[in-house]
Structure formats: C-alpha cells, structure tokens
Amino acid sequence: MLFTLSTSPWHADIAGMLRLMGEGDDLLLMADGVLAAVEHSHFVEILRAAPISIHVLNEDAQARGLCAQISSDVIVVSYTDFVRLTVKHAAQISW
C-alpha cells in the first residue's frame, strides 16, 4: 500500500498511520509532510523503525529549503517516481 503524508507531522496521527502500515508498504512525504524526513528529527527516527520505504518529493523539499537536511535513509523522488509508486500500489491512503 502507498501512504502519503501531506500535512506537517506535528499535525498528523503518525502513530495511527504506523499501525496501518505493513512490510513492503511505501510512504511518500509531500507538501508539509516533508518535515518528517529531516535528519535527526523525532519523526524520521520513528519512521526508520517501520518496515517501510520512505520517500520524499524532491520539489516539495526544495520549496521548503530542506534538501540539505533530508535524511540519507529517505529516498528523494520526482513526480515521475510518484506516478511509479501509484502504479506499484493498487491502494493508497492519504494523511
């Protein structure tokens, strides 16, 4: 399943989202959700422990001036890669 987080992690139920995630799921951080990918943040540490792949939309990280602060454990993707993730997963849940 593909999960997308487009709100600030401080305004999202991260624990609830993680309860729904399983092995092999993908999480795409976009819009204000990219804040969850900042290195050494509380949120990136929580997400690293989940059995998922974490992606961040490059354009949204750039728009917020965060490219240099994105964790190296997070996969930076383009809009084309976003489309590939939606094709890979028949189901999607947005947060």
C-alpha positions in Angstrom: 0.0 0.0 0.0 1.1 3.6 -0.7 0.7 6.0 2.2 1.1 9.8 1.5 1.6 12.3 4.2 1.0 15.9 3.1 0.4 17.6 6.4 3.0 18.6 9.0 4.0 15.6 11.1 3.1 17.7 14.2 -0.5 17.8 12.9 -0.8 14.2 11.9 -1.5 11.0 13.7 1.8 9.3 13.0 1.2 6.5 15.5 -2.2 5.7 13.8 -0.6 5.7 10.4 2.2 3.4 11.5 -0.4 0.9 12.9 -1.9 0.6 9.4 1.5 0.1 7.7 3.0 -3.3 6.9 6.0 -4.8 5.4 6.6 -3.6 1.9 4.5 -0.5 2.1 5.8 2.8 0.8 5.4 6.2 2.5 5.6 9.3 0.3 6.2 12.6 2.2 5.0 15.6 0.3 3.9 19.2 0.9 4.4 19.9 4.7 4.9 16.2 5.2 8.5 16.5 4.1 9.3 17.9 7.5 9.1 14.3 8.8 12.2 13.5 6.7 14.6 16.0 8.3 17.7 14.2 9.7 17.8 13.7 13.5 14.1 14.7 13.9 11.8 12.7 16.2 9.7 11.7 13.2 12.4 10.4 11.0 13.6 8.2 13.8 10.1 6.8 14.3 9.6 6.1 10.6 13.0 4.4 10.3 11.9 1.7 12.7 8.9 0.8 10.5 9.2 -2.0 7.9 8.5 0.5 5.0 10.3 2.5 2.4 10.3 6.3 3.0 10.2 8.6 0.0 10.2 12.4 -0.1 9.0 14.5 -3.0 12.1 16.5 -4.2 10.1 19.5 -5.4 8.4 20.0 -2.0 11.7 19.6 -0.1 13.2 22.2 -2.4 10.3 24.6 -2.0 10.9 24.5 1.8 14.7 24.8 1.6 15.2 21.4 3.2 17.1 19.4 0.6 20.4 19.6 2.5 18.6 18.4 5.7 16.8 15.4 4.4 17.9 12.1 6.0 20.1 9.9 3.9 17.7 7.0 4.8 14.9 8.7 2.8 14.6 8.2 -1.0 14.2 11.5 -2.8 11.8 11.2 -5.7 10.4 13.2 -8.6 6.8 13.5 -9.7 7.6 10.7 -12.3 8.7 8.5 -9.4 5.5 9.4 -7.5 3.5 8.1 -10.5 5.5 4.9 -10.4 4.7 4.4 -6.8 1.0 4.9 -7.5 1.2 2.3 -10.3 3.1 -0.1 -7.9 0.4 0.1 -5.3 -3.3 -0.5 -6.2 -4.4 1.1 -2.9 -3.4 4.4 -1.4 -4.2 6.1 1.9 -3.6 9.9 2.3 -2.8 11.5 5.6 
